[in-house]
Amino acid sequence: GVDRLVFGTLYPADADSEGRLVLTTYISDVREGVLDHDHSYEADSSNPDLAAVELAEAFVGEILAEYQAQASPRPNGPSPEGPGYRSYMEGARALGRRIPGEMVKAREAFLKSIDEDPWNAYAYSGLSKYYILSDIYHYKTDVDGDQAAALAYAYAQRAIELEPNLADGYLARSLMTRQAYGPVDEVSADCQRAIELEPGGAENLAWCAQTLRMQGEADLGLKAAEEAVSMDPQNAGRRMSLAYIALALGDFEKAAAQARLAYELENEMMTPRAIEAWALLLGGDPAGCAERELGPHAVVRATCLQEMGRRDEASATIDS
């Protein structure tokens, strides 16, 4: 159902520049392959991340009016002209990294966005996902685990109250319900609603793939996770979702490969290393698993050591 594809390349203006970036973009018609635009944008900034946001905003600002008439009447994100937009975008970018320092930045940016615009449903759903992902990845937050779960659910609820047609809100609520071992039918209903509202969302497919697995539809879950990766191949989270499903289906080679790709994309992430370790162990290679340094997931390494008969090392790892 997509009419246009947007392609872009982001790169330093020259070898000596610091923070000066160039964004080159073009838009292609899916059926005819005609280039609608071919433009470049430049920004000077000591902060490359902010410069990238500025360049994206410049691009969006130029094409927005032209495609407004063809766009869905339901927006897929906050308005670039609205208060809190930039803070929200900074938070969304940081959340996508999935690494500890960036996750903290995401929380601060979402709170700032809400301070600038208390009715920004997107920022509330972003905060909800921050607390959910922090639990999944074993990251410390400003509150304990039970409080984090309560906040995640409350923020998702608030997002839905403010914007009943916000896919992100339903997606966050479905994941929080799943994390809390809530009724699978509630999880599934929210996932389905998120996909209905935003069928082209890779995150919707990736997260909801796990729900299909819970319902005994692991093969369909695998298909959804693979589609999400094809839509967003440079996102470590999409790779991790596929690795989880492959692990559940007993395809340990695929699980290990996707987990490796995830931490190659974001090498500070430890959870994909744990998935790879499980895949190696279950695939018959406990020695390969035991070689991995897994940080907060060291219990997996201890299991591999135990499997190899190295019980003293396994006990020491658990005690640590």
ZADO-1210 file (C-alpha; in nm, 4 decimals, padded with zeros to 6 digits):
<atoms>
<atom x="00.0000" y="00.0000" z="00.0000" code="GLY" pos="1"/>
<atom x="00.3002" y="00.2335" z="-00.0179" code="VAL" pos="2"/>
<atom x="00.3102" y="00.4910" z="-00.3012" code="ASP" pos="3"/>
<atom x="00.6486" y="00.6512" z="-00.2387" code="ARG" pos="4"/>
<atom x="00.9847" y="00.5358" z="-00.1099" code="LEU" pos="5"/>
<atom x="01.2257" y="00.7831" z="00.0490" code="VAL" pos="6"/>
<atom x="01.5986" y="00.7202" z="00.0204" code="PHE" pos="7"/>
<atom x="01.8606" y="00.9214" z="00.2053" code="GLY" pos="8"/>
<atom x="02.2330" y="00.9308" z="00.2725" code="THR" pos="9"/>
<atom x="02.3846" y="01.1113" z="00.5698" code="LEU" pos="10"/>
<atom x="02.7572" y="01.1886" z="00.5644" code="TYR" pos="11"/>
<atom x="03.0194" y="01.4454" z="00.6780" code="PRO" pos="12"/>
<atom x="03.0561" y="01.7405" z="00.4402" code="ALA" pos="13"/>
<atom x="03.4312" y="01.6810" z="00.4248" code="ASP" pos="14"/>
<atom x="03.7031" y="01.4962" z="00.6100" code="ALA" pos="15"/>
<atom x="03.7979" y="01.7974" z="00.8220" code="ASP" pos="16"/>
<atom x="03.4464" y="01.8979" z="00.9280" code="SER" pos="17"/>
<atom x="03.3274" y="01.8415" z="01.2822" code="GLU" pos="18"/>
<atom x="02.9511" y="01.8224" z="01.3126" code="GLY" pos="19"/>
<atom x="02.8885" y="01.9581" z="00.9622" code="ARG" pos="20"/>
<atom x="02.6650" y="01.7057" z="00.7922" code="LEU" pos="21"/>
<atom x="02.5017" y="01.6654" z="00.4535" code="VAL" pos="22"/>
<atom x="02.1760" y="01.4808" z="00.3894" code="LEU" pos="23"/>
<atom x="02.1030" y="01.3818" z="00.0295" code="THR" pos="24"/>
<atom x="01.7545" y="01.2507" z="-00.0418" code="THR" pos="25"/>
<atom x="01.5300" y="01.1436" z="-00.3256" code="TYR" pos="26"/>
<atom x="01.1777" y="01.0060" z="-00.3500" code="ILE" pos="27"/>
<atom x="01.0793" y="00.7284" z="-00.5865" code="SER" pos="28"/>
<atom x="00.7353" y="00.6370" z="-00.7190" code="ASP" pos="29"/>
<atom x="00.6815" y="00.2690" z="-00.6369" code="VAL" pos="30"/>
<atom x="00.5026" y="00.1809" z="-00.9617" code="ARG" pos="31"/>
<atom x="00.6882" y="00.3993" z="-01.2103" code="GLU" pos="32"/>
<atom x="01.0254" y="00.4495" z="-01.0449" code="GLY" pos="33"/>
<atom x="01.0139" y="00.8226" z="-01.1205" code="VAL" pos="34"/>
<atom x="01.2279" y="01.0493" z="-00.9018" code="LEU" pos="35"/>
<atom x="01.0074" y="01.3202" z="-00.7531" code="ASP" pos="36"/>
<atom x="01.2898" y="01.4973" z="-00.5697" code="HIS" pos="37"/>
<atom x="01.6652" y="01.4951" z="-00.5516" code="ASP" pos="38"/>
<atom x="01.7827" y="01.7381" z="-00.2849" code="HIS" pos="39"/>
<atom x="02.0683" y="01.8000" z="-00.0435" code="SER" pos="40"/>
<atom x="02.0580" y="01.9685" z="00.2948" code="TYR" pos="41"/>
<atom x="02.3457" y="02.0868" z="00.5140" code="GLU" pos="42"/>
<atom x="02.3722" y="02.1695" z="00.8823" code="ALA" pos="43"/>
<atom x="02.6539" y="02.2928" z="01.1046" code="ASP" pos="44"/>
<atom x="02.6523" y="02.1688" z="01.4614" code="SER" pos="45"/>
<atom x="02.8940" y="02.0505" z="01.7262" code="SER" pos="46"/>
<atom x="02.6383" y="01.7787" z="01.7993" code="ASN" pos="47"/>
<atom x="02.6014" y="01.5454" z="01.4981" code="PRO" pos="48"/>
<atom x="02.2872" y="01.3832" z="01.6411" code="ASP" pos="49"/>
<atom x="02.1057" y="01.7160" z="01.6641" code="LEU" pos="50"/>
<atom x="02.2353" y="01.8123" z="01.3209" code="ALA" pos="51"/>
<atom x="02.0839" y="01.4928" z="01.1812" code="ALA" pos="52"/>
<atom x="01.7479" y="01.5828" z="01.3363" code="VAL" pos="53"/>
<atom x="01.7680" y="01.9322" z="01.1842" code="GLU" pos="54"/>
<atom x="01.8387" y="01.7878" z="00.8404" code="LEU" pos="55"/>
<atom x="01.5484" y="01.5453" z="00.8659" code="ALA" pos="56"/>
<atom x="01.3196" y="01.8315" z="00.9686" code="GLU" pos="57"/>
<atom x="01.4363" y="02.0378" z="00.6703" code="ALA" pos="58"/>
<atom x="01.3558" y="01.7504" z="00.4358" code="PHE" pos="59"/>
<atom x="01.0133" y="01.6884" z="00.5934" code="VAL" pos="60"/>
<atom x="00.9313" y="02.0590" z="00.5846" code="GLY" pos="61"/>
<atom x="00.9975" y="02.0762" z="00.2116" code="GLU" pos="62"/>
<atom x="00.7855" y="01.7780" z="00.1084" code="ILE" pos="63"/>
<atom x="00.5093" y="01.8033" z="00.3695" code="LEU" pos="64"/>
<atom x="00.2897" y="02.0530" z="00.1847" code="ALA" pos="65"/>
<atom x="00.3156" y="01.8682" z="-00.1462" code="GLU" pos="66"/>
<atom x="00.2110" y="01.5325" z="-00.0030" code="TYR" pos="67"/>
<atom x="-00.0369" y="01.6628" z="00.2536" code="GLN" pos="68"/>
<atom x="-00.3361" y="01.5903" z="00.0301" code="ALA" pos="69"/>
<atom x="-00.2230" y="01.2316" z="-00.0278" code="GLN" pos="70"/>
<atom x="-00.1354" y="01.1620" z="00.3347" code="ALA" pos="71"/>
<atom x="-00.3486" y="00.9563" z="00.5710" code="SER" pos="72"/>
<atom x="-00.5878" y="01.1703" z="00.7752" code="PRO" pos="73"/>
<atom x="-00.4415" y="01.0031" z="01.0825" code="ARG" pos="74"/>
<atom x="-00.0835" y="01.1247" z="01.1463" code="PRO" pos="75"/>
<atom x="00.1926" y="00.8739" z="01.2152" code="ASN" pos="76"/>
<atom x="00.3808" y="01.1161" z="01.4379" code="GLY" pos="77"/>
<atom x="00.3581" y="01.4522" z="01.6102" code="PRO" pos="78"/>
<atom x="00.3418" y="01.7627" z="01.3969" code="SER" pos="79"/>
<atom x="00.6802" y="01.9223" z="01.3182" code="PRO" pos="80"/>
<atom x="00.5195" y="02.2576" z="01.3922" code="GLU" pos="81"/>
<atom x="00.3922" y="02.1538" z="01.7363" code="GLY" pos="82"/>
<atom x="00.5545" y="02.2239" z="02.0743" code="PRO" pos="83"/>
<atom x="00.7657" y="01.9417" z="02.2104" code="GLY" pos="84"/>
<atom x="00.8302" y="01.7968" z="01.8653" code="TYR" pos="85"/>
<atom x="01.2081" y="01.8266" z="01.8676" code="ARG" pos="86"/>
<atom x="01.2357" y="01.6887" z="02.2215" code="SER" pos="87"/>
<atom x="01.0155" y="01.3943" z="02.1250" code="TYR" pos="88"/>
<atom x="01.2257" y="01.3224" z="01.8156" code="MET" pos="89"/>
<atom x="01.5456" y="01.3310" z="02.0215" code="GLU" pos="90"/>
<atom x="01.3874" y="01.0846" z="02.2640" code="GLY" pos="91"/>
<atom x="01.2692" y="00.8530" z="01.9872" code="ALA" pos="92"/>
<atom x="01.6156" y="00.8496" z="01.8293" code="ARG" pos="93"/>
<atom x="01.7838" y="00.7756" z="02.1634" code="ALA" pos="94"/>
<atom x="01.5303" y="00.5040" z="02.2518" code="LEU" pos="95"/>
<atom x="01.6009" y="00.3330" z="01.9213" code="GLY" pos="96"/>
<atom x="01.9645" y="00.2833" z="02.0203" code="ARG" pos="97"/>
<atom x="01.8648" y="00.0528" z="02.3080" code="ARG" pos="98"/>
<atom x="02.1910" y="00.1174" z="02.4969" code="ILE" pos="99"/>
<atom x="02.2029" y="00.2382" z="02.8618" code="PRO" pos="100"/>
<atom x="02.3273" y="00.5957" z="02.8199" code="GLY" pos="101"/>
<atom x="02.0954" y="00.6665" z="02.5277" code="GLU" pos="102"/>
<atom x="01.7985" y="00.5199" z="02.7144" code="MET" pos="103"/>
<atom x="01.8529" y="00.7723" z="02.9939" code="VAL" pos="104"/>
<atom x="01.8649" y="01.0504" z="02.7349" code="LYS" pos="105"/>
<atom x="01.5388" y="00.9199" z="02.5895" code="ALA" pos="106"/>
<atom x="01.3601" y="00.9449" z="02.9234" code="ARG" pos="107"/>
<atom x="01.4837" y="01.3001" z="02.9793" code="GLU" pos="108"/>
<atom x="01.3813" y="01.4044" z="02.6267" code="ALA" pos="109"/>
<atom x="01.0307" y="01.2559" z="02.6594" code="PHE" pos="110"/>
<atom x="00.9783" y="01.4288" z="02.9949" code="LEU" pos="111"/>
<atom x="01.0938" y="01.7554" z="02.8399" code="LYS" pos="112"/>
<atom x="00.8539" y="01.7057" z="02.5493" code="SER" pos="113"/>
<atom x="00.5639" y="01.6547" z="02.7905" code="ILE" pos="114"/>
<atom x="00.6677" y="01.9634" z="02.9836" code="ASP" pos="115"/>
<atom x="00.6573" y="02.1586" z="02.6555" code="GLU" pos="116"/>
<atom x="00.3295" y="01.9978" z="02.5477" code="ASP" pos="117"/>
<atom x="00.1323" y="01.8097" z="02.8190" code="PRO" pos="118"/>
<atom x="-00.1034" y="01.6692" z="02.5507" code="TRP" pos="119"/>
<atom x="00.1698" y="01.5015" z="02.3469" code="ASN" pos="120"/>
<atom x="00.0468" y="01.1410" z="02.3354" code="ALA" pos="121"/>
<atom x="00.3598" y="01.0285" z="02.1500" code="TYR" pos="122"/>
<atom x="00.5876" y="01.1368" z="02.4347" code="ALA" pos="123"/>
<atom x="00.3750" y="00.9415" z="02.6854" code="TYR" pos="124"/>
<atom x="00.3978" y="00.6250" z="02.4752" code="SER" pos="125"/>
<atom x="00.7725" y="00.6854" z="02.4438" code="GLY" pos="126"/>
<atom x="00.8062" y="00.7014" z="02.8218" code="LEU" pos="127"/>
<atom x="00.6047" y="00.3817" z="02.8531" code="SER" pos="128"/>
<atom x="00.8399" y="00.2015" z="02.6138" code="LYS" pos="129"/>
<atom x="01.1409" y="00.3398" z="02.8004" code="TYR" pos="130"/>
<atom x="01.0320" y="00.1646" z="03.1213" code="TYR" pos="131"/>
<atom x="00.9312" y="-00.1568" z="02.9413" code="ILE" pos="132"/>
<atom x="01.2591" y="-00.1828" z="02.7499" code="LEU" pos="133"/>
<atom x="01.4616" y="-00.1033" z="03.0607" code="SER" pos="134"/>
<atom x="01.3007" y="-00.4071" z="03.2238" code="ASP" pos="135"/>
<atom x="01.3604" y="-00.6285" z="02.9199" code="ILE" pos="136"/>
<atom x="01.7258" y="-00.5269" z="02.8913" code="TYR" pos="137"/>
<atom x="01.7911" y="-00.5284" z="03.2682" code="HIS" pos="138"/>
<atom x="01.8753" y="-00.1572" z="03.2794" code="TYR" pos="139"/>
<atom x="01.8432" y="00.0404" z="03.6006" code="LYS" pos="140"/>
<atom x="01.5890" y="00.3228" z="03.6031" code="THR" pos="141"/>
<atom x="01.4948" y="00.6005" z="03.8447" code="ASP" pos="142"/>
<atom x="01.2472" y="00.3643" z="04.0200" code="VAL" pos="143"/>
<atom x="01.2343" y="-00.0028" z="04.1199" code="ASP" pos="144"/>
<atom x="01.0918" y="-00.2772" z="03.9012" code="GLY" pos="145"/>
<atom x="00.7326" y="-00.2746" z="04.0278" code="ASP" pos="146"/>
<atom x="00.7115" y="00.1040" z="04.0058" code="GLN" pos="147"/>
<atom x="00.8597" y="00.0949" z="03.6549" code="ALA" pos="148"/>
<atom x="00.5933" y="-00.1538" z="03.5461" code="ALA" pos="149"/>
<atom x="00.3165" y="00.0616" z="03.6940" code="ALA" pos="150"/>
<atom x="00.4538" y="00.3737" z="03.5234" code="LEU" pos="151"/>
<atom x="00.4862" y="00.1948" z="03.1893" code="ALA" pos="152"/>
<atom x="00.1219" y="00.0899" z="03.2016" code="TYR" pos="153"/>
<atom x="00.0007" y="00.4310" z="03.3207" code="ALA" pos="154"/>
<atom x="00.1917" y="00.6165" z="03.0493" code="TYR" pos="155"/>
<atom x="00.0539" y="00.3833" z="02.7810" code="ALA" pos="156"/>
<atom x="-00.2987" y="00.4382" z="02.9116" code="GLN" pos="157"/>
<atom x="-00.2472" y="00.8150" z="02.9090" code="ARG" pos="158"/>
<atom x="-00.1234" y="00.8034" z="02.5494" code="ALA" pos="159"/>
<atom x="-00.4363" y="00.6149" z="02.4404" code="ILE" pos="160"/>
<atom x="-00.6629" y="00.8545" z="02.6324" code="GLU" pos="161"/>
<atom x="-00.5034" y="01.1523" z="02.4587" code="LEU" pos="162"/>
<atom x="-00.4977" y="00.9928" z="02.1128" code="GLU" pos="163"/>
<atom x="-00.7322" y="00.6927" z="02.0729" code="PRO" pos="164"/>
<atom x="-00.5918" y="00.6269" z="01.7248" code="ASN" pos="165"/>
<atom x="-00.2268" y="00.6177" z="01.8296" code="LEU" pos="166"/>
<atom x="-00.0729" y="00.2833" z="01.7327" code="ALA" pos="167"/>
<atom x="00.2241" y="00.3464" z="01.9631" code="ASP" pos="168"/>
<atom x="-00.0007" y="00.3616" z="02.2694" code="GLY" pos="169"/>
<atom x="-00.1602" y="00.0242" z="02.2014" code="TYR" pos="170"/>
<atom x="00.1771" y="-00.1253" z="02.1196" code="LEU" pos="171"/>
<atom x="00.3244" y="-00.0073" z="02.4502" code="ALA" pos="172"/>
<atom x="00.0249" y="-00.1323" z="02.6479" code="ARG" pos="173"/>
<atom x="00.0380" y="-00.4726" z="02.4782" code="SER" pos="174"/>
<atom x="00.4049" y="-00.5173" z="02.5621" code="LEU" pos="175"/>
<atom x="00.3571" y="-00.4085" z="02.9220" code="MET" pos="176"/>
<atom x="00.0668" y="-00.6519" z="02.9632" code="THR" pos="177"/>
<atom x="00.2833" y="-00.9260" z="02.8150" code="ARG" pos="178"/>
<atom x="00.5741" y="-00.8444" z="03.0463" code="GLN" pos="179"/>
<atom x="00.3358" y="-00.8637" z="03.3427" code="ALA" pos="180"/>
<atom x="00.2080" y="-01.2053" z="03.2256" code="TYR" pos="181"/>
<atom x="-00.1375" y="-01.0579" z="03.1657" code="GLY" pos="182"/>
<atom x="-00.4137" y="-01.2248" z="02.9615" code="PRO" pos="183"/>
<atom x="-00.2900" y="-01.3179" z="02.6158" code="VAL" pos="184"/>
<atom x="-00.6192" y="-01.2105" z="02.4578" code="ASP" pos="185"/>
<atom x="-00.5662" y="-00.8552" z="02.5901" code="GLU" pos="186"/>
<atom x="-00.2107" y="-00.8515" z="02.4583" code="VAL" pos="187"/>
<atom x="-00.3273" y="-00.9806" z="02.1211" code="SER" pos="188"/>
<atom x="-00.6134" y="-00.7293" z="02.0944" code="ALA" pos="189"/>
<atom x="-00.3811" y="-00.4343" z="02.1548" code="ASP" pos="190"/>
<atom x="-00.1260" y="-00.5709" z="01.9080" code="CYS" pos="191"/>
<atom x="-00.3918" y="-00.6163" z="01.6430" code="GLN" pos="192"/>
<atom x="-00.5174" y="-00.2628" z="01.7012" code="ARG" pos="193"/>
<atom x="-00.1649" y="-00.1212" z="01.6651" code="ALA" pos="194"/>
<atom x="-00.1153" y="-00.3025" z="01.3338" code="ILE" pos="195"/>
<atom x="-00.4563" y="-00.1903" z="01.2056" code="GLU" pos="196"/>
<atom x="-00.3696" y="00.1713" z="01.2830" code="LEU" pos="197"/>
<atom x="-00.0182" y="00.1532" z="01.1399" code="GLU" pos="198"/>
<atom x="00.0190" y="-00.1526" z="00.9148" code="PRO" pos="199"/>
<atom x="00.3535" y="-00.0348" z="00.7802" code="GLY" pos="200"/>
<atom x="00.5193" y="-00.0067" z="01.1219" code="GLY" pos="201"/>
<atom x="00.8207" y="-00.2392" z="01.1576" code="ALA" pos="202"/>
<atom x="00.8119" y="-00.2016" z="01.5367" code="GLU" pos="203"/>
<atom x="00.4485" y="-00.3147" z="01.5462" code="ASN" pos="204"/>
<atom x="00.5334" y="-00.6314" z="01.3538" code="LEU" pos="205"/>
<atom x="00.8470" y="-00.7058" z="01.5545" code="ALA" pos="206"/>
<atom x="00.6881" y="-00.6660" z="01.8954" code="TRP" pos="207"/>
<atom x="00.3635" y="-00.8372" z="01.8021" code="CYS" pos="208"/>
<atom x="00.5549" y="-01.1318" z="01.6573" code="ALA" pos="209"/>
<atom x="00.6257" y="-01.2366" z="02.0161" code="GLN" pos="210"/>
<atom x="00.2521" y="-01.2362" z="02.0897" code="THR" pos="211"/>
<atom x="00.1913" y="-01.4765" z="01.8024" code="LEU" pos="212"/>
<atom x="00.4553" y="-01.7046" z="01.9529" code="ARG" pos="213"/>
<atom x="00.2759" y="-01.6914" z="02.2905" code="MET" pos="214"/>
<atom x="-00.0461" y="-01.7940" z="02.1170" code="GLN" pos="215"/>
<atom x="00.1198" y="-02.1007" z="01.9672" code="GLY" pos="216"/>
<atom x="00.1593" y="-01.9373" z="01.6245" code="GLU" pos="217"/>
<atom x="00.5378" y="-01.9289" z="01.6231" code="ALA" pos="218"/>
<atom x="00.5605" y="-01.9797" z="01.2466" code="ASP" pos="219"/>
<atom x="00.3446" y="-01.6720" z="01.1859" code="LEU" pos="220"/>
<atom x="00.5499" y="-01.4881" z="01.4459" code="GLY" pos="221"/>
<atom x="00.8671" y="-01.5763" z="01.2576" code="LEU" pos="222"/>
<atom x="00.7182" y="-01.4450" z="00.9338" code="LYS" pos="223"/>
<atom x="00.6196" y="-01.1168" z="01.1022" code="ALA" pos="224"/>
<atom x="00.9629" y="-01.0776" z="01.2608" code="ALA" pos="225"/>
<atom x="01.1370" y="-01.1439" z="00.9277" code="GLU" pos="226"/>
<atom x="00.9166" y="-00.8847" z="00.7582" code="GLU" pos="227"/>
<atom x="01.0041" y="-00.6319" z="01.0301" code="ALA" pos="228"/>
<atom x="01.3766" y="-00.6935" z="00.9701" code="VAL" pos="229"/>
<atom x="01.3337" y="-00.6509" z="00.5952" code="SER" pos="230"/>
<atom x="01.1635" y="-00.3156" z="00.6601" code="MET" pos="231"/>
<atom x="01.4200" y="-00.1919" z="00.9140" code="ASP" pos="232"/>
<atom x="01.7420" y="-00.3954" z="00.8726" code="PRO" pos="233"/>
<atom x="01.9697" y="-00.1517" z="01.0591" code="GLN" pos="234"/>
<atom x="01.7650" y="-00.1671" z="01.3802" code="ASN" pos="235"/>
<atom x="01.9109" y="-00.3939" z="01.6486" code="ALA" pos="236"/>
<atom x="01.5716" y="-00.4366" z="01.8149" code="GLY" pos="237"/>
<atom x="01.4205" y="-00.5825" z="01.4988" code="ARG" pos="238"/>
<atom x="01.7084" y="-00.8331" z="01.4782" code="ARG" pos="239"/>
<atom x="01.6588" y="-00.9308" z="01.8424" code="MET" pos="240"/>
<atom x="01.2895" y="-01.0019" z="01.7930" code="SER" pos="241"/>
<atom x="01.3737" y="-01.2358" z="01.5057" code="LEU" pos="242"/>
<atom x="01.6432" y="-01.4040" z="01.7153" code="ALA" pos="243"/>
<atom x="01.3949" y="-01.4683" z="02.0001" code="TYR" pos="244"/>
<atom x="01.1435" y="-01.6299" z="01.7640" code="ILE" pos="245"/>
<atom x="01.4089" y="-01.8425" z="01.5934" code="ALA" pos="246"/>
<atom x="01.5274" y="-01.9580" z="01.9366" code="LEU" pos="247"/>
<atom x="01.1725" y="-02.0597" z="02.0305" code="ALA" pos="248"/>
<atom x="01.1389" y="-02.2568" z="01.7058" code="LEU" pos="249"/>
<atom x="01.4682" y="-02.4382" z="01.7619" code="GLY" pos="250"/>
<atom x="01.6472" y="-02.2714" z="01.4708" code="ASP" pos="251"/>
<atom x="01.9571" y="-02.2066" z="01.6799" code="PHE" pos="252"/>
<atom x="02.1799" y="-02.1156" z="01.3865" code="GLU" pos="253"/>
<atom x="01.9452" y="-01.8378" z="01.2766" code="LYS" pos="254"/>
<atom x="01.8962" y="-01.7211" z="01.6364" code="ALA" pos="255"/>
<atom x="02.2722" y="-01.6915" z="01.6912" code="ALA" pos="256"/>
<atom x="02.3279" y="-01.5164" z="01.3579" code="ALA" pos="257"/>
<atom x="02.0548" y="-01.2560" z="01.4169" code="GLN" pos="258"/>
<atom x="02.1726" y="-01.1950" z="01.7738" code="ALA" pos="259"/>
<atom x="02.5276" y="-01.1329" z="01.6474" code="ARG" pos="260"/>
<atom x="02.3974" y="-00.8865" z="01.3895" code="LEU" pos="261"/>
<atom x="02.2061" y="-00.7068" z="01.6662" code="ALA" pos="262"/>
<atom x="02.5086" y="-00.6482" z="01.8869" code="TYR" pos="263"/>
<atom x="02.7246" y="-00.5609" z="01.5872" code="GLU" pos="264"/>
<atom x="02.4755" y="-00.2811" z="01.5198" code="LEU" pos="265"/>
<atom x="02.4792" y="-00.1711" z="01.8870" code="GLU" pos="266"/>
<atom x="02.7816" y="-00.3271" z="02.0544" code="ASN" pos="267"/>
<atom x="02.6948" y="-00.1970" z="02.4009" code="GLU" pos="268"/>
<atom x="02.3841" y="-00.4161" z="02.4136" code="MET" pos="269"/>
<atom x="02.4261" y="-00.7295" z="02.6236" code="MET" pos="270"/>
<atom x="02.0866" y="-00.8974" z="02.5756" code="THR" pos="271"/>
<atom x="02.1585" y="-01.0139" z="02.2172" code="PRO" pos="272"/>
<atom x="02.4826" y="-01.1672" z="02.3437" code="ARG" pos="273"/>
<atom x="02.2742" y="-01.3652" z="02.5922" code="ALA" pos="274"/>
<atom x="02.0420" y="-01.4826" z="02.3132" code="ILE" pos="275"/>
<atom x="02.3450" y="-01.5934" z="02.1108" code="GLU" pos="276"/>
<atom x="02.4789" y="-01.7787" z="02.4152" code="ALA" pos="277"/>
<atom x="02.1490" y="-01.9639" z="02.4632" code="TRP" pos="278"/>
<atom x="02.1451" y="-02.0531" z="02.0939" code="ALA" pos="279"/>
<atom x="02.4992" y="-02.1914" z="02.1161" code="LEU" pos="280"/>
<atom x="02.4153" y="-02.3945" z="02.4275" code="LEU" pos="281"/>
<atom x="02.0923" y="-02.5372" z="02.2887" code="LEU" pos="282"/>
<atom x="02.2622" y="-02.6002" z="01.9555" code="GLY" pos="283"/>
<atom x="02.5201" y="-02.8223" z="02.1248" code="GLY" pos="284"/>
<atom x="02.8097" y="-02.5792" z="02.1722" code="ASP" pos="285"/>
<atom x="02.8304" y="-02.5043" z="02.5482" code="PRO" pos="286"/>
<atom x="03.2016" y="-02.4219" z="02.5133" code="ALA" pos="287"/>
<atom x="03.1245" y="-02.1439" z="02.2661" code="GLY" pos="288"/>
<atom x="02.8593" y="-02.0150" z="02.5036" code="CYS" pos="289"/>
<atom x="03.0972" y="-02.0220" z="02.8037" code="ALA" pos="290"/>
<atom x="03.3480" y="-01.8008" z="02.6202" code="GLU" pos="291"/>
<atom x="03.1004" y="-01.5094" z="02.6085" code="ARG" pos="292"/>
<atom x="03.1092" y="-01.2243" z="02.8574" code="GLU" pos="293"/>
<atom x="02.7426" y="-01.1572" z="02.9235" code="LEU" pos="294"/>
<atom x="02.7330" y="-00.8887" z="03.1929" code="GLY" pos="295"/>
<atom x="02.3944" y="-00.8950" z="03.3698" code="PRO" pos="296"/>
<atom x="02.3088" y="-01.2175" z="03.1855" code="HIS" pos="297"/>
<atom x="02.5983" y="-01.4109" z="03.3398" code="ALA" pos="298"/>
<atom x="02.3528" y="-01.6764" z="03.4612" code="VAL" pos="299"/>
<atom x="02.3469" y="-01.8025" z="03.1006" code="VAL" pos="300"/>
<atom x="02.7240" y="-01.8439" z="03.1038" code="ARG" pos="301"/>
<atom x="02.6979" y="-02.0262" z="03.4375" code="ALA" pos="302"/>
<atom x="02.4496" y="-02.2671" z="03.2815" code="THR" pos="303"/>
<atom x="02.6951" y="-02.3387" z="03.0000" code="CYS" pos="304"/>
<atom x="02.9800" y="-02.3964" z="03.2442" code="LEU" pos="305"/>
<atom x="02.7594" y="-02.6348" z="03.4417" code="GLN" pos="306"/>
<atom x="02.6753" y="-02.8236" z="03.1235" code="GLU" pos="307"/>
<atom x="03.0478" y="-02.8671" z="03.0579" code="MET" pos="308"/>
<atom x="03.1021" y="-03.0060" z="03.4080" code="GLY" pos="309"/>
<atom x="03.2898" y="-02.6965" z="03.5287" code="ARG" pos="310"/>
<atom x="03.0766" y="-02.6714" z="03.8417" code="ARG" pos="311"/>
<atom x="03.3117" y="-02.4638" z="04.0559" code="ASP" pos="312"/>
<atom x="03.3318" y="-02.1934" z="03.7890" code="GLU" pos="313"/>
<atom x="02.9560" y="-02.2073" z="03.7427" code="ALA" pos="314"/>
<atom x="02.8991" y="-02.1620" z="04.1171" code="SER" pos="315"/>
<atom x="03.1466" y="-01.8750" z="04.1333" code="ALA" pos="316"/>
<atom x="02.9697" y="-01.7038" z="03.8445" code="THR" pos="317"/>
<atom x="02.6324" y="-01.7377" z="04.0176" code="ILE" pos="318"/>
<atom x="02.7758" y="-01.6086" z="04.3474" code="ASP" pos="319"/>
<atom x="02.9184" y="-01.3058" z="04.1698" code="SER" pos="320"/>
</atoms>
